[in-house]
Amino acid sequence: MKEPDKTNLEDLPDYIWPFSHLFNKKKFEKLLERYKWDHEINLMDKAPQELNAKAYAITLKKEEALN
């Protein structure tokens, strides 16, 4: 059995057909247009190396188990 080609409409499930433009290989490899609101990100010279923050809440018991 051959591997389905995700850039070929016939190899995609029916429910994805309305979104086939997102799977077009030529469009996928093309860079997006530049917009007037694109901007440069200037990083601070003295930015902290680490932040004392957690990505999500965790109980003290679970935190101790991870450490």
VEXTOR-140051 format. One record per atom (N, C-alpha, C): residue in three letters; chain; atom name; z, x, y. Coordinates in steps of 0.2 Angstrom, whole numbers, plus 2048, in hexadecimal, padded with zeros to 3 digits. Layout:
- ALA, A, CA, Z, X, Y .
...
This chain:
- MET, A, N, 800, 804, 7FA .
- MET, A, CA, 800, 800, 800 .
- MET, A, C, 800, 804, 806 .
- LYS, A, N, 7FB, 803, 80B .
- LYS, A, CA, 7FB, 807, 811 .
- LYS, A, C, 800, 805, 816 .
- GLU, A, N, 802, 80A, 81A .
- GLU, A, CA, 806, 809, 820 .
- GLU, A, C, 803, 805, 825 .
- PRO, A, N, 806, 7FF, 828 .
- PRO, A, CA, 803, 7FB, 82D .
- PRO, A, C, 802, 7FF, 833 .
- ASP, A, N, 7FC, 7FE, 837 .
- ASP, A, CA, 7FB, 801, 83D .
- ASP, A, C, 7FE, 7FD, 843 .
- LYS, A, N, 803, 7FF, 846 .
- LYS, A, CA, 806, 7FB, 84B .
- LYS, A, C, 802, 7FA, 851 .
- THR, A, N, 7FC, 7FE, 852 .
- THR, A, CA, 7F8, 7FD, 858 .
- THR, A, C, 7F2, 7F8, 856 .
- ASN, A, N, 7F2, 7F6, 850 .
- ASN, A, CA, 7EC, 7F1, 84E .
- ASN, A, C, 7EF, 7EA, 84D .
- LEU, A, N, 7EC, 7E6, 851 .
- LEU, A, CA, 7EE, 7DF, 851 .
- LEU, A, C, 7EF, 7DB, 84B .
- GLU, A, N, 7EA, 7DD, 846 .
- GLU, A, CA, 7EB, 7D9, 83F .
- GLU, A, C, 7F1, 7DC, 83B .
- ASP, A, N, 7F3, 7E2, 83D .
- ASP, A, CA, 7F9, 7E4, 839 .
- ASP, A, C, 800, 7E2, 83C .
- LEU, A, N, 800, 7DF, 841 .
- LEU, A, CA, 806, 7DC, 845 .
- LEU, A, C, 807, 7D5, 842 .
- PRO, A, N, 80E, 7D3, 842 .
- PRO, A, CA, 810, 7CC, 840 .
- PRO, A, C, 80D, 7C8, 846 .
- ASP, A, N, 80C, 7C1, 844 .
- ASP, A, CA, 809, 7BC, 848 .
- ASP, A, C, 80D, 7BC, 84F .
- TYR, A, N, 814, 7BC, 84E .
- TYR, A, CA, 818, 7BB, 854 .
- TYR, A, C, 818, 7C0, 859 .
- ILE, A, N, 815, 7C6, 857 .
- ILE, A, CA, 814, 7CB, 85C .
- ILE, A, C, 80D, 7CB, 860 .
- TRP, A, N, 809, 7C7, 85D .
- TRP, A, CA, 802, 7C7, 860 .
- TRP, A, C, 802, 7C6, 868 .
- PRO, A, N, 806, 7C1, 86A .
- PRO, A, CA, 806, 7C0, 872 .
- PRO, A, C, 808, 7C7, 875 .
- PHE, A, N, 80B, 7CB, 872 .
- PHE, A, CA, 80E, 7D1, 875 .
- PHE, A, C, 80A, 7D7, 873 .
- SER, A, N, 804, 7D6, 870 .
- SER, A, CA, 800, 7DC, 86E .
- SER, A, C, 7FE, 7E1, 873 .
- HIS, A, N, 7FE, 7DF, 879 .
- HIS, A, CA, 7FC, 7E4, 87E .
- HIS, A, C, 801, 7E9, 87F .
- LEU, A, N, 807, 7E8, 87C .
- LEU, A, CA, 80D, 7ED, 87C .
- LEU, A, C, 80C, 7F2, 877 .
- PHE, A, N, 807, 7F0, 872 .
- PHE, A, CA, 806, 7F5, 86C .
- PHE, A, C, 800, 7F8, 86D .
- ASN, A, N, 7FC, 7F8, 872 .
- ASN, A, CA, 7F6, 7FB, 873 .
- ASN, A, C, 7F6, 802, 874 .
- LYS, A, N, 7F3, 806, 86F .
- LYS, A, CA, 7F5, 80D, 86F .
- LYS, A, C, 7F2, 811, 875 .
- LYS, A, N, 7EC, 80F, 878 .
- LYS, A, CA, 7EA, 812, 87E .
- LYS, A, C, 7EE, 811, 884 .
- LYS, A, N, 7F1, 80B, 885 .
- LYS, A, CA, 7F6, 809, 88A .
- LYS, A, C, 7FC, 80C, 889 .
- PHE, A, N, 7FE, 80D, 883 .
- PHE, A, CA, 805, 810, 881 .
- PHE, A, C, 805, 818, 883 .
- GLU, A, N, 7FF, 81B, 883 .
- GLU, A, CA, 7FF, 822, 884 .
- GLU, A, C, 7FE, 823, 88C .
- LYS, A, N, 7FD, 81E, 88F .
- LYS, A, CA, 7FB, 81F, 897 .
- LYS, A, C, 802, 81E, 89B .
- LEU, A, N, 802, 823, 8A0 .
- LEU, A, CA, 808, 822, 8A4 .
- LEU, A, C, 808, 81C, 8A8 .
- LEU, A, N, 80E, 81A, 8AA .
- LEU, A, CA, 80F, 814, 8AE .
- LEU, A, C, 80D, 816, 8B5 .
- GLU, A, N, 80A, 811, 8B9 .
- GLU, A, CA, 809, 812, 8C0 .
- GLU, A, C, 80F, 814, 8C4 .
- ARG, A, N, 80D, 817, 8C9 .
- ARG, A, CA, 813, 819, 8CE .
- ARG, A, C, 814, 814, 8D3 .
- TYR, A, N, 81A, 812, 8D4 .
- TYR, A, CA, 81C, 80D, 8D8 .
- TYR, A, C, 81F, 80F, 8DE .
- LYS, A, N, 81F, 80C, 8E4 .
- LYS, A, CA, 822, 80E, 8EA .
- LYS, A, C, 829, 80F, 8EA .
- TRP, A, N, 82D, 80B, 8E5 .
- TRP, A, CA, 834, 80C, 8E4 .
- TRP, A, C, 836, 811, 8DF .
- ASP, A, N, 831, 815, 8DC .
- ASP, A, CA, 833, 81A, 8D8 .
- ASP, A, C, 836, 820, 8DD .
- HIS, A, N, 83C, 823, 8DB .
- HIS, A, CA, 83F, 828, 8DF .
- HIS, A, C, 842, 82D, 8DB .
- GLU, A, N, 843, 833, 8DE .
- GLU, A, CA, 846, 839, 8DB .
- GLU, A, C, 84D, 838, 8DA .
- ILE, A, N, 850, 83A, 8D5 .
- ILE, A, CA, 857, 83A, 8D4 .
- ILE, A, C, 85A, 841, 8D6 .
- ASN, A, N, 85E, 841, 8DB .
- ASN, A, CA, 861, 848, 8DD .
- ASN, A, C, 868, 848, 8DA .
- LEU, A, N, 869, 84D, 8D6 .
- LEU, A, CA, 870, 84E, 8D3 .
- LEU, A, C, 874, 852, 8D7 .
- MET, A, N, 87A, 851, 8D7 .
- MET, A, CA, 87F, 855, 8DB .
- MET, A, C, 880, 85C, 8D8 .
- ASP, A, N, 881, 861, 8DD .
- ASP, A, CA, 883, 867, 8DA .
- ASP, A, C, 889, 868, 8D7 .
- LYS, A, N, 88E, 864, 8D9 .
- LYS, A, CA, 895, 865, 8D7 .
- LYS, A, C, 897, 85F, 8D3 .
- ALA, A, N, 892, 85C, 8CF .
- ALA, A, CA, 894, 857, 8CB .
- ALA, A, C, 899, 858, 8C5 .
- PRO, A, N, 89D, 854, 8C3 .
- PRO, A, CA, 8A2, 856, 8BE .
- PRO, A, C, 89E, 856, 8B7 .
- GLN, A, N, 8A1, 85B, 8B3 .
- GLN, A, CA, 89E, 85C, 8AD .
- GLN, A, C, 89F, 857, 8A8 .
- GLU, A, N, 8A5, 854, 8A9 .
- GLU, A, CA, 8A7, 84E, 8A4 .
- GLU, A, C, 8AA, 849, 8A8 .
- LEU, A, N, 8A9, 843, 8A6 .
- LEU, A, CA, 8AD, 83D, 8A9 .
- LEU, A, C, 8B2, 83A, 8A4 .
- ASN, A, N, 8B8, 839, 8A7 .
- ASN, A, CA, 8BD, 836, 8A3 .
- ASN, A, C, 8BC, 82F, 8A3 .
- ALA, A, N, 8B8, 82D, 89E .
- ALA, A, CA, 8B6, 825, 89E .
- ALA, A, C, 8B4, 824, 896 .
- LYS, A, N, 8B5, 81E, 894 .
- LYS, A, CA, 8B3, 81C, 88D .
- LYS, A, C, 8AD, 817, 88E .
- ALA, A, N, 8A9, 817, 889 .
- ALA, A, CA, 8A3, 813, 889 .
- ALA, A, C, 8A5, 80C, 887 .
- TYR, A, N, 8AB, 80B, 884 .
- TYR, A, CA, 8AD, 804, 882 .
- TYR, A, C, 8B4, 804, 881 .
- ALA, A, N, 8B7, 7FE, 881 .
- ALA, A, CA, 8BE, 7FE, 880 .
- ALA, A, C, 8C0, 7FF, 879 .
- ILE, A, N, 8C5, 803, 878 .
- ILE, A, CA, 8C8, 805, 871 .
- ILE, A, C, 8CF, 805, 870 .
- THR, A, N, 8D2, 802, 86B .
- THR, A, CA, 8D9, 802, 86A .
- THR, A, C, 8DC, 809, 869 .
- LEU, A, N, 8E2, 80A, 86B .
- LEU, A, CA, 8E5, 811, 86B .
- LEU, A, C, 8E5, 813, 863 .
- LYS, A, N, 8E6, 80E, 85F .
- LYS, A, CA, 8E6, 810, 858 .
- LYS, A, C, 8E0, 813, 855 .
- LYS, A, N, 8DA, 80F, 857 .
- LYS, A, CA, 8D4, 812, 856 .
- LYS, A, C, 8D2, 818, 859 .
- GLU, A, N, 8D4, 819, 85F .
- GLU, A, CA, 8D3, 81F, 862 .
- GLU, A, C, 8D6, 825, 85F .
- GLU, A, N, 8DC, 824, 85D .
- GLU, A, CA, 8E0, 829, 859 .
- GLU, A, C, 8DC, 82B, 852 .
- ALA, A, N, 8DA, 826, 84F .
- ALA, A, CA, 8D6, 827, 849 .
- ALA, A, C, 8D0, 82B, 84A .
- LEU, A, N, 8CD, 82A, 84F .
- LEU, A, CA, 8C7, 82E, 851 .
- LEU, A, C, 8C8, 835, 853 .
- ASN, A, N, 8CE, 836, 856 .
- ASN, A, CA, 8D0, 83D, 858 .
- ASN, A, C, 8D3, 840, 852 .
